[in-house]
Amino acid sequence: MSEQERILKFQIFRYNPQRKGDKPRMVTYEVTEAPGMTIFIALNDIREKQDPSLQFDFVCRAGICGSCAMVVNGRPDLACRTLTSKFEDGEIKLLPLPGFELIGDLSVNTGNFFRAMSERIESWIHDQYADEVNYDQLEERMDPDVADEIYELERCVECGACISACATKRMRDDFLGAAGFMRLARFAIDPRDKRSDEEFYDVIGDDDGVFGCMTLLGCEDYCPKDLPHQTQIAYLRKKMAMVR
Amino acid sequence: MKVIYTDSLIIGGGLAGLRVAIASMQRGFDTIVLSLIPAKRSHSAAAQGGMQASLGACIKGDGDDEDVHFADTVKGSDWGCDQDVARMFVNTAPKAIRQLSAWGVPWSRVRKGDRDVIINGKKVTITEKDEAHGLISARDFGGTKKWRTCFTSDGTGHTMLYAMDNKAIQLGIPVHERKEAIALIHEDGVCYGAVVRDLVTGELIAYIAKATTIATGGYGRLYSVSTNAVISEGIGTAIALETGVATLGNMEAVQFHPTAIVPVGILTTEGCRGDGGLLLDKDGYRFMPDYEPEKKELASRDVVSRRMTEHMRKGKGVESRYGDHLWLDITLLGREHIEKNLREVKEICEYFLGIDPVKEYIPVRPTQHYSMGGIRTNATGESPTLKGLFSAGEAACWDMHGFNRLGGNSVAETVVAGMIVGEYVADYCAGNTISIGTSTIEHFVRTEEKKISDLLTRTYGENPFELKKEMQEIMMDKVGIFRNGPDLEQAVEELKVLNQRARKIALRNRISSSNPELVEAIRVPKMIKMAQCVAYGALLRTESRGAHAREDYPERNDRDWLKRTLTTWKDEQADLPEVTYEDLDVMKMEMPPGSRGYGVDNTVHHPDTAKREQEVEEIKANNPGADRYEMQELLNPINIPEKFKGKNERIGRGFK
């Protein structure tokens, strides 16, 4: 295998709000590419060898936890599983995910956003008898297909790519966003959740909810887990339109 | 000085920590969870293949129950586990999984009728019972007699963690994110919380609590290549060690998973082999049946990892620029199965290797995966030496895994330990008050402040990133799958030097607020101490048990080593930890030591083993009418919170 060593050029957004007088700027770093190099590997290399103050978030580094979404050459994506080899000219521009509170450099606060989202849509099974279940007994049965369908919609990793790619969200601060619709749809098809359509309507039946979506579908285009956002938003709209 | 008071402080927001938090909250105690990251990003989410619980609903799980699960777990541990704890665990696991089902986990369900599966490389049709339709299904995993591993595709940890965190949100449990506990606060043998650093502002906060639970996961990142998340650095365990009062258990017990991808070490689930995948060598030859004719690819993890290493040492590995590896072949499972039940694996192969596992083999190699060792607790989850300090999950040595954990038993432990330990944490909160003075709290905060200001003012010294790298290489090369005296001696000596060097870290980026280099500088000295515990424990243990395999002492030696390693670090200036041992009492074992059934049985027996075997036989003979519950009560009476004492129902046999 012939390998030509490439020098990659990373242009990285730098700004530390904790540091008085610091100003947002782009800084260029050069990194010698290694075989199989991901942005995860490259950023750690920069931090360890060039600038130990560089902030970014990785946890699983395997595309599972959703920590590392950032804007890579204009597209929101999971940095950990983005190979540097896919950039032909070796130039990679990294920006923090828009739409979230900036912690510093490439690190954003997705935690407070998603906690608030979960609280808003009450992202849990609603069943007034849930606490009376006797766990010694056989569990409630579920159709195997229904279980599989719920899993399909449960694969969201709260990375925030859909939120950052959403034009509606940019215009309406309180717009729920695709991750929220997906979570809601997941509970709406779950027979264990006893909420009625009317109750779901109260959560998403307005312009900050599913009727506000301008259907530009950045969510569908950039979801790293290929979740069916378009279908689910259409499904929820139809369902909600029938309520009132 | 900022001080936050609570009843129940939980350090770590993964499955175990959240479950403990839920338990103490539901019992009415003020509860706070600290986490480095948003809770749903915890390493629990990376568990792919499943959770063991003996529901016995699928046809290949027929006949399964707590007793079979118990026997598998004890054997898997190479008799190194605490059998009381293993009992508490297997009896509670079915309740835990049913509770998670009620809380929203979309467990894969049994579908009645015929289905094709791959067993031992061949397509077989199995028929699920009508009456099992819609109950929680299970897949095969290594080291288990029955198909017992319940799953949601290969995203089991993800769905469990989401359900658990959603439940915690429902209960209004606050999770304080981007907070790192850097020291425990304790006085006169009682723990009262932790000194916590805000990773954004750099502020130090004292969290004062009646009960403190450490649930920070394992210490995989002591090794240069690990399947673990980058945050699995063992810091929670290290701050317990640094009290000089709490003990760590079996730190040398480190598991290597057979199938992580090469070179980055990302896991491909044991479910690949459980569902029928094979291991092949450079000639495309299936070698595992030659080594382990009975269990083949589905022998216990430690065994498969060693066999793979042996085989590569014979020159049968596939050469690559990253060193030798072997192949994992799941092509025989077919596209439909892979895209439904192994889709994370497929994504990982596509993104990180650029291959399609439906058509191509996956390059794999045994890689550090799990920490059996951790904060030593008794069966209630409390440190035997530091009152008010609890631990659960991978961070703990509750000790249901002994020297080797079975696949599917780790996420199971997190939720089961969370349930059980959570009740004891609540009991502790009910029975104790906070009696610590503010001057003591201040002393602990000032001590940490001083350490940080020293780091920020030192102008010349060691680079924390380099120290960490050196430590990780030492662990990888000398404290790995196979171990031997000379290598371990070298590792211990080299780590001592690193420990000295780690006292002189200097930073290039000298600011106290959000600063990744400072975070590293705080963690690395702790990690080196942890590495020393692992390496020194491994050097002293002159036998092979489970994942601890000594080339110079290949036999399991029950006579001299049927004991748990206990490690403390009493003198901060010392350059080695203190190691003592506690015996496992053979005369109390429900299952006296025997053979695991792998390779040659070269066990050096404990003098009590034959005695106990005879005693067990006599108890059985003298109680011919006892059912299995009564028999367990006779052989291994356990204490368990009242609410988890009920018998578990299964189809076809009710509560029998």
Interface residues (C-beta under 8 A of the other chain):
Chain A: M1 N16 Q18 R19 P35 G36 T38 R47 E48 D51 P52 S53 L54 Q55 D57 F58 V59 C60 R61 A62 G63 I64 C65 G66 S67 R81 L83 I103 G104 S107 T110 G111 N112 F114 R115 S118 E119 E122 S123 W124 I125 D127 A130 V133 N134 Y135 D136 Q137 L138 E139 E140 R141 M142 D143 P144 A147 D148 I150 Y151 E154 R155 V157 E158 D190 R192 D193
Chain B: I37 P38 K40 R41 S42 H43 A45 A46 P94 K95 A96 I97 R98 Q99 S101 A102 W103 G104 P106 W107 S108 R109 V110 R111 H133 G134 L135 I136 S137 T152 S153 G155 H158 T159 Y162 D165 N166 K167 I169 Q170 V175 E177 R178 V200 T201 G202 A229 V230 I231 P263 V264 I266 L267 R321 K340 E344 E347 I348 Y351 F352 G354 F465 L507 R508 N509 I511 S513 S514 N515 P516 E517 E520 G646 K647 N648 E649 R650 I651 F655
